[in-house]
Amino acid sequence: MHINRHFDFASLAPLKENWNALACGVPFRRWEWLETWWRHYGYGKNGQPLRDRALFVLTVCDEEHQVVAIAPWYRIVSRSGAKLIRFLGDGQVCSDYLTMLCRSGQEQAVATALADWLMLRNQRSAFHYNLTTDERCQAYPQGTNSRQIFASDCRWDRMEFVGIADNDVPIYHLVEQLEVRGNMVSSESAMNLWRVPLPPSWEEFLMILSKSHRNRLRRADKIYFQSGLVHLHRATAPNQIADFFDIFIDLHQRNWQRRGFPGCFASSTFETFLREVATRLLADGQITLTWLEMDGKPLAAEYRLHGDKVMYAYQSGMDPDRLQIRPGELANMASIRNAIELGQNAYDFLRGDEEYKARWRAEPHPMLSIRVVPQHVSARLRHNAWRAKQNLKQWIKSGLQLTSHWIPSLTTQE
């Protein structure tokens, strides 16, 4: 197999259709989501590339020059100077189900080829990394700036994959191959993903819920939806997206700020990213933007993504002044019923272990955070320092929990 590294999305543009085919219907893996993410999170507000990161997308081709896999990565420099490989779409955006895009049946061969490439490039890059100023001038063409040298350098000190499904086959094979080659691999549990299978009808879905939940939804349906007290609105055209976001952001921010948190949309980068990707996905029917209105005022809003027969509940907002009528439950009720009407096989609540997901009979799917550290000394030292820091945090946390358990008992004894 032959592997190419891509330094910009322009060189990847001819692969857009192939990219989306390998995404297997998961919206967070699609070209539109990740290319938009890179333009917003890989560049500053001045439109210039951020100096601490570079695109690190690898394409894997077979002997017939057909792309059989894509590793949608980027590389970022940490505060300590470590060069970290991560998935596009990570961080603030919280993209779930990220993985290597790979043709079915090719996972093992692709993992082997990628592991070999990563190991070899790390060795070669180490030579360039240690060049003196004079030697570097000879190694790189005249006029090459530090940004270009950083981008072309393929050295890495750590791979950080956050929120990986524990049954992810391509990642499993890649990590296995890297470990065999002497790299240090560590993993820890992360928040679960939650998904509920959907039957063909709403009434059948109600029957899988607890009796109390089922009865409450039926009463809510009669009181709010059947009576016309609550109206469902949907953005179906590009000119309606702005109206949706005005409502959506207001509800989301007020709800979180009432709890003492800044809310996602305190970040202008997150807002502009989400607005643009909504416009791109709406054109392909890959997104549903809805809001509920009661007494002429917005009650709740939902930003949902569509996959291969799966609807994903990505982000929501609700009126914090009317929590007594359960706006979140009404929004979920309308969304799940809509998913069933569209013939979806599942409704995915995505990551997070909030209690309400189990009440909707969603099933937890474990996720992992994985770190891969190569053999060179500086990378191992940084990893050991990080591990010591994590152990210290855990020790302090355990001590605080122990203290909180002891205080009530001491009070009782007094």
C-alpha angles and dihedrals in degrees: 000000000000123000128202128188116217121210098190139020092244089076089049097050094094087058096056095109092043089048092054092045090055090047087074094216097303107135095209090060096049124114092241093056099044099038090051090047092054093051090053101037100030094052134053127237088265089064093248123126113261109252096224097059141051135183112262103180114155124198121199119208129190126225090278090056092249117144107243099167143017126200102205098204140141131194125231132182115232125218089263091054096255116146108228128193113213139164120269108249097036129125122035095008092059097212110190131207092030113167144136109295105235139167110248113264093022098082097105096045092045092049091051092050093047093047091052092048094048092049094047095046091049089057094046093045090053088065093054091042092059097045119125118237092261093047091048091054088056093045096050128049119260112274095030108141129210091259091057091046090051092048095048093046109095097193117130133185100190143003114220117191112178125193099009118168108249091230095052104137101194092049092045092056094044094050090046092053092047091050091050088055092058102268119139113243126193131170138182136187119270133188116303128251114232125211133167121202112231126223121213096266141037092237091055089050092052089056093062091058126084115274093248093049092045092051092047091053092049091052091047091049091053096043100043112019107028091044092052092238090125120043127200118221128188132195104230102162134048092248090060095055093081091053090051093050093049089058096036097051093044093053094043095048096044092049095051096039089053086060092050099259127118095231128227094277093062080088111077089197091058092048096050091045093051093046093051096044089049090056092049096047095043089062089058096042091247097127141049120205113190140160136188121227128198126181089355093302130104112258105177139350133204131202104197131177127209126223135167098320090324129106116208122208098215105164139353144180132201138186107263090200093063103042090129090076092052101241091181092056092047090050092050090047092053093043097049092046089050090050090053091048089053091053096249117166096210145014114219121205090187124212126350133078100237113156097234092069093066090050088062087053093250113160122226120241114194122239132197138207109218131197125190118191122189125224102259114113100240092054092049092048092052090047092051090050090050091048091051090051091050091049090050091051091050091048091051091046091050090049092052091049090049090050092050089053093049099047097067092047091051090049090051092051091053 
